[in-house]
Amino acid sequence: MKPLGNRDFDSRRTGSSADEAVPPVRKRHSAPGNLKWRRLLDRIAEKTIFSFAMAAIAIIVLIFVYVGREALPLLWENSEGATVAATFSPPFTWQPVSGVPKYNVLPLLLGTFKVTLIAMLIATPLALAAALFTAEFAPPAAREWIKPAIELLAGIPSVVIGFFVLIVLASWLQAVFGFDFRLNALTAGIGLGLAVIPIIYTISEDALTAVPRSYREASLALGASKTQTAVQVVFPAAMPGIAAALVLGFGRAIGETMIVLLVSGNAATFSLSLADPVRTMSATVASELGEVVFGSGHYRILFFIGTLLFLITSVLNWLGDRFNRNLRARLFGSA
Amino acid sequence: MNTAKSLKAACGGLLLVSLSLFAGCAAPAERQTITVKGSDTMVLLGQRWAEVYMKEHPDAVIQVTGGGSGTGIAALINGTTDICESSRPMSEDEKTKVQDQRKAVATEIPVALDALAVYLNKENPVQQLTMEQARKIFQAEITNWKDVGGPDASIVLYGRENNSGTYVYFKEHVLANGDFAEKYQPMAGTAAVINAVTKDPLGIGYGGIGYASEVKTISMAKDASSPAIEPKMENVLDNSYPLSRSLFWYTAGEPSGAIKQFADWVLSPEGQKVVTEVGYYPLRSTAQTTKTP
């Protein structure tokens, strides 16, 4: 903390070096009136920050209101057979541009969850093992670079991941497994998994390192090995944080658009096979909203899908937040 | 004192610079920017037209984007494009919407001819299909290549998204307005269809003839008793290729001013020469006039 420039200049001119003992010039100005002024400034700053925070919340609410509002007329309108009931009643096909449009969203829901589950099955073991390793076993020097390296994966634009899977991984997987379809649920799931790994990793690693040292020390003092401590003491203690990591990763995967748009094959199949192409909700909105006639039944259905996605990810984020609070309450005794 | 003076000078300079910048911006704003939007089949063609035209008319500014015929028609209805490129004729419903929103009649200008080609991977031995076979394939009534003279392997379907004019054209003319098979994989553009079919030995796709490099385009027969016709210029000009179609421009109201100039140039022998260069076929009238010396 260097004093102000003014004083610096003065001291240099007088050649005095004992200026550290001199009380800062500024202090003399802090009269009671100045204090009042500062309090006012404080209040203004506080209100400004508060209003910014409120604006962020308002934006989220408005997005929901506007997306929902476009879908709402589905409840009483029936243009081209587009109703809420139509989105869940047979036939189980998505053919919105047709003589008789078919708006069943179940193939899209099934496809979305199928791809997301595959992504989670691939990402969870990898991310958790990596988190456990960096938090408990890696020497500090290794931890210094492993964590940022994995987090860097989160910074790769999803279109780049998608492109990599489309050009390289898809051909390779087809050659290995002999799929009929080059682009299918598995390739999309793997691509999504790549996007989700850094999220699960970062959050669960933070949860593991948040476990107090005393837990480990107590465990080691009782004669447990390093592995026993990590797996049976630290990991269970961080469980709510890990649950939060999984839930947030799931939320990210379900809303991800670009990767699935590129590598899922985009056929709205109603099947459980991993080797069939799939069409997800997000990819459907992305590829069809650009062309659809404003205010038509198809348009409203797409907004309905958007509303569904919004609700699903909101609930997942809320759950993730709850889990994280539980973790803090459990480790430090307060939420 | 000195600083104050130089500050003044700097301000003056800044003002001058910004003024000249403003003037610089204002000048090209007087030139009319023509926006062209729509069919992905035609986006290459539109861009090439714009390039050549702008070289000859330095005062013209033309922006060309794709997105699909449906996107272009929606843009024409919403008034966000001057010219809409479409690989299918506008429906009556869409024409009414143009009338309602733009208070002008949608004007149709056929600008080129295209053979909607069926693409196969180069390794695929199949040389020709009938329209009926193509319909059965895309509706999953035929799912194995051996049923149409190919190897014993399942057929993988690729095509365009439902915002595409080509998608609608194929649906109307090949599928007789039926639905595509469940496992039909829609791609974001014709280039993506070509890419998929190039990579997939068992793939089949469709799209404009102008894109058909790296893949095989097969001959199509109207029915089992008629001969299979290659997608070639003369077969499109005499309409013997079953999937011959026109490519259109649409404007809201009769084109005028810079737009009319551009449209007239596109229909001129010079504009139609570009059509051939890009890989599509010139209109019948100009094809004949260019042949006569």
Interface residues (C-beta under 8 A of the other chain):
Chain A: T93 Q95 P96 V97 S98 G99 K102 S171 D180 F181 R182 L183 L261 G265 N266 A267 A268 T269 F270 D276 P277 S287 E288 G290 E291 V292 V293 F294
Chain B: G67 G68 G70 T71 A74 I77 N78 K97 S154 V156 E161 N162 N163 Y167 V168 K171 N177 D179 F180 E182 K183 Y184 Q185 P186 M187 A188 A196 K199 D200 L202
